[in-house]
Amino acid sequence: MSLIVGVDDYSSESDVIIIPSALDFVSQDEMLTPLGRLDKYAASENVFNRQMVARSLLDTLREVCDDERDCIAVLERISRLADDS
């Protein structure tokens, strides 16, 4: 008989299966900076991803508003997206 326990549980039995929780995994997007996420999706071949970038620009600007260089970088990307058919 195998016993399934959570990550926080401990057993010295050799047939114990440890199931990691969802919090043990961080998505690649969560590790990116706001500008990194913007660049990733703005450069996507997928039209839907590029449309999602346009919808998230306000949130991105809010996240970088304290850094003038980051704000300018966002505005440059907006200009590039404006030229995207």
N, C-alpha and C positions, 0 to 999 in steps of 0.2 A: 504494500500500500504506500503510495507516494503522498506526501503532504505538501500542500501549496500554501506558502506564507508570503506576507508582504515584505518589502525591502527592510522595514524597521524590525522585523521579527528575526530571531536567531535560533538555529537548531544545529546541533552537531551531527545529526543523522546525515548519511551520505545520499539518501534518496530525496532530499529536500529540493524543491524547485523554487527559485526566487524570481518573482515577477516584478520588474521595475515599474515604478509608477510613471504616469504621464509627465510628471514634473521633472523626471530625470532626463528628459529629452528637450532640447531647445532647437527650434526650427532655424534654418539658415537665415531666414528673413529677420528673425529677432536679433541675430548677431550683427546685422548690418546697421550702419548709421542711417539716419533719415535720407541723406543724399545718396548713400549706397543703394538703398531700396529704390529711390527715384530713378537712378541710373539703370539699375537692373531691369526694371519694368519699362522704362522709356525706350530702351534698346531692344526690347523683345520683338521677335518675329511675329508674335501673336498680337493681332489687332486689339483683342479684348484687353490684354495686359496694358497696352498703351492707352486705351480709353480709361482704364482704372487709374492710371497715373494722373490723368487730367482731373479726375474726380477727387483725388487725394492731395492735390497741391496745397490747398488751404491748410490741411493738417500738417503737411511738411513744413510750410512756412512758419506755422506756430511753433514747431519744434526747434527751428533754427533761428528764430527772430533775434536772439541775443548775440549772434555772430554775424557781423556785416559781410564777411567773405562768403559764408554759407548762404546768406540771403541772395547775394549776387549770383552765386552758383545756381541757385534754384531759378532765378529769373532768366539766366542763360538757357537753362533746360526748357523753360516755358517757351522761350523764343524758338528753340529747335522743334518743340512739339507743335507750335503754331504753324510751322511749315510742313508738318506731316499730313499727308492726304488722308 
